[in-house]
Amino acid sequence: MDTFVQILISGIALGFLYALVSLSFVVLLKATGHFNLLPGSFVLLGAYTLFQFHQNFGIDFWLSLLIAILLVTALGLGIQYVIFQRIDRTADQHAAGLAILLVTIGLLSLSQATAVSSWGAEVLLLGDPWGLNTLRLGAINVPMRDIWVIALSIAVLIIFWLVIQHTRVGVGMRAIASDTQAAFVQGISPRKVAPYAWLMSAGAAVIAGVLMATEAGGGLRPTLDVVAFTALPALILGGIRSLPGCVAGGLVLGVLQQLANGYAPAAFGQHFATVLPWIIMIIVLLVRPSGLFATREFRRA
Amino acid sequence: MATLASTGTLRTQGVFDDRIRREVRIFQSPVTRYGAVLLTLLAVVLPLSTADSFLLSLGITVGFFSIAAIGLNVLNGYAGQINMGQPFFLAIGAFTAVGFGSIMDLPLPLWLLAVVVVGALSGALVAPLALRLKGVYQIVLSLGLIFIGQYIFVNWSDLTGGVAGRRAALNLSVGPLDFAALQFGGMTYNYQQGLFMLVWLFVALCMFLVHLLMKSPGGRHIVALRDADLPARVAGINPVRSMVGAYAISSAMGALGGAFYVAQLRFVSPEQFNLGMGLNFIIIVTVGGLATAWGPVVGSLIICSIPVLASRYAEFIPFLKANSSTPDGTWGIPVGQFPVVLYGVLLVLILMFEPRGLTHLLKVFGLWLTGPLRRRRVAPSDGQETS
């Protein structure tokens, strides 16, 4: 029973990480209109920037986190203005989607090379305030990192919800996402909304990246961006355009994956827990391609 | 009257025929026709004239990457689908080859046939699922294929050797001819020379097949479905048959590439067929030029030679430093990372400034180079036709 509760808590923590990364993908998809893999780079570069400011420059952990988020946002906006807009202008809708996806694959290679060139390929310690501490509740040991993951993620989700539901910027975002033309006519400028969308996307991705890179999460390493891609099944499971769907999809997959980690019989083979989200995703795509939590505006395109 | 009418129809028919004939002609100009023959000859002659193992192994690597990329180009270029999961099909081909060519030790034609058939079947199985989906869903599905493929092959350790991989020497004999130790006129050639010849003959074959396919009705159906889905369906094209066919061709060629990968390394491990390889294939077909005949080969040539050249000439490239895992205070790009940087920059630049790929740039450059020459030769013949 105690093991079960421990597994459940670590599953929920993992699920929130998935949720944060897939939120980053969804917000970016809504803001730019094209699916791209930039959140992978955000996760990686965010964690390394925090390392640079916290460990090398000795700035406070939380302040470094803020700096990292802002820098990554600036990078994202730069990419949008320099690359995405140019491609959007020159290519038609379908070709632009593919081109932007491919460009982000190129940027992904670049960010990986930047990380290795600047900080080396070995695993680094982020120097996070909670480290390897555990909280003892009776017979249950909960790593402090899991508690921080859950708390921070919930905080981020609440901020997102408040921004999207209750601010002018959030209303503008929803308007642009549901009907760009109509939003134009109503005087909502995508230029004014875009920076906030990038900030949200970068914020979610950087926080997820930092939490994945803490000591208990396996340390800071240049393959973090591939770890970020493991959140993609959560994105599909949640139906690609819905924010609550992402959270639900992430939690379901996180808990299932940790349960498989703990309880799957040896006959299922190595790495079964790693591949389980992808198997679930394919089954979902077969049975219900709109995702388990589809919103009304779903199209299969 | 009758004669007039008949000449009339004859004439229009003739004109129409001529246009179609020009368009479906296999080689557009004598240059490409003799070029193709020359290059095919080169594939046989080149390995016989050199035994430099560095050059030969690079050539073989470019060759099998080209084969798999030619396949992927059918799907990503001509058919307009997005598949990042080509390593999955390479893995299938590789392990089919290991099973039939190494463990059962069948001769070359038999295991090659098995590789192609298994590859095509696996593609045809994945296709219905992938074709239901578009955009993001298709991308994520194809990424999932890579991960699931690795899971299956790591756990099927009897065949694949699990995480550690296994040595696998493939049987390269066709009857009396053994490509592993070719004999011509009393000379015996080594394994790499034979394999080089074999791989590049298959590159030529695959290029030619794809080229023919794209001139055939089947290929035109695929392109029509890519460019205008609904009108193509209205015109009576069966989308399922065309697209599943494209998938099967793509995966069969991917499997063939995987089989030659094993033949080159004589070793195989499921870890080789990872996400990074999938990204490399995407870079190859995009940088080379989507939906062009030469694109995959040009792309493979560039992507495969960059790492080799970078490590060979590291001292001449600025900002480079030796590979080391610990930061030593100086900023520099480790030699191992330099190709990655270059891939990224190439991909971004190509997509921003020349989405038609390097092949197009080469073509423009070639036309510019031979411009004065052609103008002189073409002008009089034009005059004759009009007069």
Interface residues (C-beta under 8 A of the other chain):
Chain A: L29 F35 I83 R86 I87 T90 A91 H94 A95 G97 L98 A99 L101 L102 V103 I105 G106 L107 L108 S109 L110 Q112 A113 V116 S117 S118 W119 G120 A121 E122 V226 F229 L232 P233 L235 I236 I240 G269 Q270 H271 F272 T274 V275 W278 I279 M281 I282 L285 L286 P289 R300 A301
Chain B: G80 I82 L129 R132 L133 K134 G135 V136 Y137 I139 V140 L141 L143 G144 F147 I148 Q150 Y151 V154 N155 G162 V163 L275 L279 I282 I283 T286 S324 S325 T326 P327 W331 G332 I333 P334 G336 Q337 F338 V340 V341 Y343 G344 V345 L346 L347 V348 L351 M352 P355
